[in-house]
Amino acid sequence: MNVEIVNVANHAAVIAVIANNKMKTAKYFSATWCGPCKVFKPIIKELITEGHPIEIIDIDANESLARELNIRSVPTTVIFSDDVEVERFVGAKKKEFIELKLGE
């Protein structure tokens, strides 16, 4: 699986990235001050390295997107399929759980 890493500088760019994806993707919402995020982020980075289409989004740097997607707690992972949110979960999860959700 080919993975393109995209640095998103603003809300419009994030929305464009979501709109252009036609496969199941994940948006991982995190914050630098979040303890559970620090535990879960290495798992997310490992999945990205393995080719899973996951975008890491800092809620403090992307407040408008977090507000638009109703992110109330971090870490929150939102799964999209063909531009539509199909699932979300809050908290750190096992690597296998994320792989399963992206593969369903």
FENRA-V515481 format. One record per backbone hydrogen bond with DSSP energy under -0.5 kcal/mol. CO is the residue of the C=O (numbers start at 1). NH is the residue of the N-H. Records with the same first field share a line. If there is no record, write none. Layout:
CO: NH  NH
This chain:
3: 5
4: 6
5: 7
6: 8
7: 9
10: 14
11: 15
12: 16
13: 17
14: 18
15: 19
16: 20
17: 21
18: 21
25: 80
26: 28  55
27: 29  78
28: 57
29: 75  76
30: 59
31: 34
33: 35
34: 38
35: 38  39
36: 40
37: 41
40: 43  44
41: 45
42: 46
43: 47
44: 48
45: 49
46: 50
47: 52
48: 51
52: 54
53: 26
55: 28  57
57: 30  59
58: 62
62: 66
63: 67
64: 68
65: 69
66: 71
67: 70
70: 72
75: 91
76: 29
77: 89
78: 27
79: 86  87
80: 25
81: 84
84: 81
87: 79
89: 77
94: 97  98
95: 99
96: 100
97: 101
98: 102
99: 103
100: 104
